Amino acid sequence: MKKINFRADILPLKNELYRLALRITLNHAEAEDVVQETMIKVWNRREQWDEIESIEAFCLTICRNMALDRMKRADSQNASLDEADHDQADRSYRADPEEQAIQRDRVRLVQQLMDQLPEKQRSCIQLRDIEGKAYREIAEVLGISEQQVKVNIHRARQAVRQKFLETEQYGL
């Protein structure tokens, strides 16, 4: 078992933890608070670090649970990501502003559709498609089987695809 160092092994996870917390809370300030509380909780459990198989999965699990607890307390699942984070358009259309605007709108729509997914599906798709985690890691973080992870990802992708196509064909 490797000796875990807070600065070298845990602190670099802060951006990943933030993205996970943001995907669950849908609020920048809440996500920042969740990450801070996660770091404190991980630090307070430093005596157990040597017993932990994957410190990354440990941190992600704590972050997810804290974000879910905050959501239950706040009961505010209808919030959306700020407009600033939706500006991730495909830059291959630089020469054509109209195409660039269409691409930006499509990215924004997909993110909004993902925000509407049930929490477990949203977490699975976030960890798999955005964070690039393996099914096994996602299962460990969420406390479900790998098969359940695959089913949640499949259902989430199917729901987003279906709603996206409906919106593209018929508009909002």
Secondary structure, 3 states (H helix, E strand, C coil): CCCCCHHHHHHHHHHHHHHHHHHHHCCHHHHHHHHHHHHHHHHHCHHHHHHCCCHHHHHHHHHHHHHHHHHHHHCCCCCCCCHHHHCCCCHHHCCCHHHHHHHHHHHHHHHHHHHCCCHHHHHHHHHHHHCCCCHHHHHHHHCCCHHHHHHHHHHHHHHHHHHHHHHHHHCC
